[in-house]
């Protein structure tokens, strides 16, 4: 029963965080446990667990007399988050190129191949997480792995959204190929640089991500207005 509750809570977490990122639940919006439970047709327990996780991720915060409220994340803050993620993954890749066992190298390669020819962005995203986590593990630095996983969880919804940008899946897979080749070749400097460039949202990619968030927000608001 506990496993079912945990799976439900994880699914609710993913759904709510995506609605926050896409603007359906905009900054400043109140997230009421009772109303959310009614809307999703579940008890308050998994809703409460999902909201607690969102607060840990700083996507929502508790305010006096208002309860849970969606936190505003500026483009500048979002850029800072990806900068940190890029640096942590750069360290992981550098160490993986030096320390990965043969089994860990095979895991990285297999995770990469699993992403080949995937057309659905959400399916690709889940396989993409496995790929990146395989690189974390191959660093063989437990503290670094913990920190990378923590930041990855924080940027997770935005990473998922950027994969929906046109042609991003194809480009992402090609970037993975370069990362894998560098790690398998033991080229720590190249592995570090390729994964940093892959993770860092900059220039046109960052503009595309922000535009995607804004467009989803407009669509969500339009949908609400239409219903009203």
VEXBA-812633 format. One line per field, with one value per residue (C-alpha): residue number from 1; residue in three letters; x, y, z. Coordinates in Angstrom, 1 decimal. Example, Ala and Ser with C-alpha at 12.3 -4.5 7.8 and 13.67 -1.06 7.14 Angstrom:
resi: [1; 2]
resn: [Ala; Ser]
x: [12.3; 13.7]
y: [-4.5; -1.1]
z: [7.8; 7.1]
This chain:
resi: [1; 2; 3; 4; 5; 6; 7; 8; 9; 10; 11; 12; 13; 14; 15; 16; 17; 18; 19; 20; 21; 22; 23; 24; 25; 26; 27; 28; 29; 30; 31; 32; 33; 34; 35; 36; 37; 38; 39; 40; 41; 42; 43; 44; 45; 46; 47; 48; 49; 50; 51; 52; 53; 54; 55; 56; 57; 58; 59; 60; 61; 62; 63; 64; 65; 66; 67; 68; 69; 70; 71; 72; 73; 74; 75; 76; 77; 78; 79; 80; 81; 82; 83; 84; 85; 86; 87; 88; 89; 90; 91; 92; 93; 94; 95; 96; 97; 98; 99; 100; 101; 102; 103; 104; 105; 106; 107; 108; 109; 110; 111; 112; 113; 114; 115; 116; 117; 118; 119; 120; 121; 122; 123; 124; 125; 126; 127; 128; 129; 130; 131; 132; 133; 134; 135; 136; 137; 138; 139; 140; 141; 142; 143; 144; 145; 146; 147; 148; 149; 150; 151; 152; 153; 154; 155; 156; 157; 158; 159; 160; 161; 162; 163; 164; 165; 166; 167; 168; 169; 170; 171; 172; 173; 174; 175; 176; 177; 178; 179; 180; 181; 182; 183; 184; 185; 186; 187; 188; 189; 190; 191; 192; 193; 194; 195; 196; 197; 198; 199; 200; 201; 202; 203; 204; 205; 206; 207; 208; 209; 210; 211; 212; 213; 214; 215; 216; 217; 218; 219; 220; 221; 222; 223; 224; 225; 226; 227; 228]
resn: [Unk; Unk; Unk; Unk; Unk; Unk; Unk; Unk; Unk; Unk; Unk; Unk; Unk; Unk; Unk; Unk; Unk; Unk; Unk; Unk; Unk; Unk; Unk; Unk; Unk; Unk; Unk; Unk; Unk; Unk; Unk; Unk; Unk; Unk; Unk; Unk; Unk; Unk; Unk; Unk; Unk; Unk; Unk; Unk; Unk; Unk; Unk; Unk; Unk; Unk; Unk; Unk; Unk; Unk; Unk; Unk; Unk; Unk; Unk; Unk; Unk; Unk; Unk; Unk; Unk; Unk; Unk; Unk; Unk; Unk; Unk; Unk; Unk; Unk; Unk; Unk; Unk; Unk; Unk; Unk; Unk; Unk; Unk; Unk; Unk; Unk; Unk; Unk; Unk; Unk; Unk; Unk; Unk; Unk; Unk; Unk; Unk; Unk; Unk; Unk; Unk; Unk; Unk; Unk; Unk; Unk; Unk; Unk; Unk; Unk; Unk; Unk; Unk; Unk; Unk; Unk; Unk; Unk; Unk; Unk; Unk; Unk; Unk; Unk; Unk; Unk; Unk; Unk; Unk; Unk; Unk; Unk; Unk; Unk; Unk; Unk; Unk; Unk; Unk; Unk; Unk; Unk; Unk; Unk; Unk; Unk; Unk; Unk; Unk; Unk; Unk; Unk; Unk; Unk; Unk; Unk; Unk; Unk; Unk; Unk; Unk; Unk; Unk; Unk; Unk; Unk; Unk; Unk; Unk; Unk; Unk; Unk; Unk; Unk; Unk; Unk; Unk; Unk; Unk; Unk; Unk; Unk; Unk; Unk; Unk; Unk; Unk; Unk; Unk; Unk; Unk; Unk; Unk; Unk; Unk; Unk; Unk; Unk; Unk; Unk; Unk; Unk; Unk; Unk; Unk; Unk; Unk; Unk; Unk; Unk; Unk; Unk; Unk; Unk; Unk; Unk; Unk; Unk; Unk; Unk; Unk; Unk; Unk; Unk; Unk; Unk; Unk; Unk]
x: [0.0; 2.9; 4.5; 1.2; 1.0; 4.6; 4.0; 0.9; 2.7; 5.5; 3.1; 1.2; 4.5; 5.5; 2.1; 2.0; 5.6; 4.9; 1.8; 3.9; 6.7; 4.2; 2.3; -1.0; -0.2; 1.5; 3.7; 1.7; -1.1; -2.4; -2.2; -4.8; -4.6; -8.3; -9.0; -6.1; -7.2; -10.7; -9.3; -7.1; -9.6; -7.2; -6.9; -5.0; -2.0; -0.3; -1.1; 0.5; 3.6; 3.9; 3.6; 6.3; 8.6; 7.9; 8.7; 12.0; 12.7; 11.7; 9.0; 6.4; 6.5; 4.2; 3.0; 0.9; -2.8; -2.3; -0.9; 1.2; 2.0; 3.9; 7.3; 8.4; 11.6; 13.1; 15.0; 18.2; 17.6; 16.9; 20.1; 22.0; 20.5; 21.6; 25.1; 25.5; 24.1; 26.5; 29.6; 28.6; 28.1; 31.3; 33.1; 31.2; 32.2; 35.8; 36.1; 34.1; 36.6; 39.4; 37.7; 34.8; 35.0; 34.4; 30.9; 30.2; 31.4; 29.0; 26.1; 26.8; 26.9; 23.7; 21.9; 22.9; 21.8; 18.4; 17.8; 18.4; 15.4; 13.1; 10.6; 8.5; 10.0; 8.8; 10.0; 13.4; 13.6; 13.3; 15.9; 18.0; 17.9; 19.3; 22.1; 23.2; 22.9; 25.1; 27.8; 27.3; 27.8; 30.9; 32.5; 32.8; 32.6; 29.6; 29.3; 29.5; 26.8; 24.5; 25.0; 24.5; 21.3; 20.0; 20.5; 19.2; 16.0; 15.7; 16.1; 14.2; 11.0; 12.8; 15.1; 12.0; 10.4; 13.5; 13.4; 10.1; 11.9; 12.0; 14.8; 16.2; 15.9; 18.1; 20.6; 20.7; 21.4; 24.3; 25.7; 25.4; 27.4; 30.3; 30.2; 30.2; 33.1; 35.2; 34.5; 35.2; 38.4; 39.5; 39.7; 38.7; 39.2; 37.0; 34.4; 34.2; 33.8; 31.3; 28.9; 29.2; 28.1; 25.4; 23.8; 24.3; 21.3; 22.7; 22.1; 19.3; 18.6; 17.9; 15.7; 13.8; 13.3; 11.9; 9.7; 8.4; 7.5; 5.9; 3.9; 2.6; 1.7; -0.4; -2.1; -2.9; -4.3; -6.3; -7.8; -8.8; -10.4; -12.3; -13.7; -14.7]
y: [0.0; 2.3; 1.7; 2.6; 5.8; 6.7; 6.1; 8.2; 11.0; 10.9; 11.1; 14.0; 15.8; 15.5; 16.8; 19.7; 20.8; 20.7; 22.9; 25.3; 25.4; 25.9; 28.6; 26.8; 27.4; 30.9; 32.6; 33.7; 31.1; 29.3; 25.5; 24.3; 20.7; 20.1; 21.6; 19.7; 16.5; 17.0; 18.0; 14.9; 12.6; 11.5; 11.8; 14.6; 12.4; 12.0; 15.7; 16.8; 14.7; 16.1; 19.7; 19.0; 17.8; 20.9; 23.1; 21.3; 22.2; 25.8; 25.7; 26.6; 28.2; 28.5; 31.9; 33.1; 32.9; 31.9; 28.4; 27.0; 29.5; 29.1; 30.8; 33.0; 31.9; 34.6; 33.9; 35.0; 32.5; 29.8; 30.5; 30.3; 26.9; 25.5; 27.0; 25.1; 21.9; 22.2; 22.6; 19.7; 17.4; 18.6; 17.4; 14.1; 13.6; 14.5; 12.0; 9.4; 9.5; 8.8; 6.4; 4.5; 0.8; -1.3; -2.1; 1.6; 2.4; -0.2; 1.3; 4.8; 3.4; 1.3; 4.3; 6.4; 3.8; 3.5; 7.1; 6.4; 7.1; 8.1; 10.6; 11.3; 14.1; 12.7; 9.2; 10.6; 12.7; 9.6; 7.8; 10.9; 11.0; 7.4; 8.4; 11.4; 9.5; 6.7; 9.4; 10.6; 7.1; 6.6; 9.6; 7.3; 10.3; 9.8; 13.3; 14.7; 12.2; 13.4; 17.0; 16.4; 14.5; 17.2; 20.0; 17.7; 17.3; 21.1; 21.7; 18.6; 20.2; 22.8; 20.2; 18.2; 21.2; 22.2; 18.8; 19.9; 22.6; 21.7; 19.4; 19.3; 15.5; 14.9; 17.5; 16.2; 12.6; 13.9; 15.7; 12.5; 10.7; 13.1; 12.8; 9.0; 8.9; 11.3; 9.2; 5.9; 7.4; 8.5; 12.1; 13.9; 17.4; 16.7; 14.9; 17.9; 20.4; 18.5; 17.8; 21.4; 22.7; 20.1; 21.0; 24.8; 26.5; 29.6; 31.9; 30.7; 27.6; 29.6; 32.0; 29.0; 27.6; 30.9; 31.3; 27.8; 28.6; 31.8; 30.3; 27.5; 30.0; 32.0; 28.9; 27.9; 31.3; 31.3; 27.9; 29.1; 32.3; 30.2; 27.9; 30.9]
z: [0.0; 0.9; -2.5; -4.3; -2.3; -3.1; -6.8; -6.7; -4.9; -7.4; -10.3; -8.7; -8.0; -11.7; -12.8; -10.4; -11.1; -14.8; -14.4; -12.4; -15.0; -17.9; -16.1; -15.5; -11.8; -12.1; -9.6; -6.6; -7.2; -4.1; -4.0; -1.6; -0.5; -0.4; -3.8; -5.4; -3.9; -5.3; -8.7; -9.0; -7.3; -4.6; -0.8; 0.8; 1.8; -1.6; -2.4; 0.9; 0.2; -3.3; -2.0; 0.6; -2.1; -4.2; -1.2; -0.8; -4.4; -3.7; -6.3; -3.7; -0.2; 2.7; 3.6; 6.6; 6.0; 2.4; 2.7; -0.2; -2.9; -6.1; -6.0; -8.8; -10.7; -12.9; -16.1; -14.4; -11.5; -14.0; -15.9; -12.6; -11.8; -15.2; -14.7; -11.5; -12.9; -15.9; -13.6; -11.3; -14.4; -15.8; -12.7; -12.9; -16.5; -15.9; -13.1; -15.0; -17.8; -15.3; -12.9; -14.6; -14.4; -17.5; -16.2; -15.6; -19.1; -20.5; -18.4; -19.8; -23.4; -22.9; -21.4; -24.4; -26.9; -25.2; -26.3; -30.0; -32.3; -29.4; -30.7; -27.6; -25.5; -22.1; -22.9; -24.0; -20.8; -18.5; -20.5; -20.5; -16.7; -16.6; -18.9; -16.8; -13.6; -15.0; -15.5; -11.9; -10.6; -12.8; -11.0; -8.0; -5.6; -3.3; -2.1; -5.6; -6.7; -3.9; -4.8; -8.5; -7.9; -5.6; -8.2; -11.0; -9.1; -8.8; -12.5; -13.6; -14.8; -16.8; -18.3; -19.4; -20.9; -23.0; -24.7; -26.3; -28.3; -32.0; -33.0; -29.5; -29.1; -32.2; -31.1; -27.5; -28.7; -30.9; -27.9; -25.8; -28.5; -28.1; -24.3; -24.4; -26.8; -24.6; -21.5; -23.1; -24.6; -21.1; -22.3; -19.1; -20.5; -23.5; -21.4; -19.1; -21.8; -23.9; -21.1; -19.8; -23.2; -23.3; -20.0; -20.0; -21.4; -23.2; -26.1; -28.4; -26.4; -23.3; -25.3; -26.8; -23.3; -21.9; -24.9; -24.5; -20.8; -21.7; -24.6; -22.3; -19.7; -22.3; -23.5; -19.9; -19.1; -22.3; -21.5; -18.0; -19.5; -22.0; -19.3; -17.2]
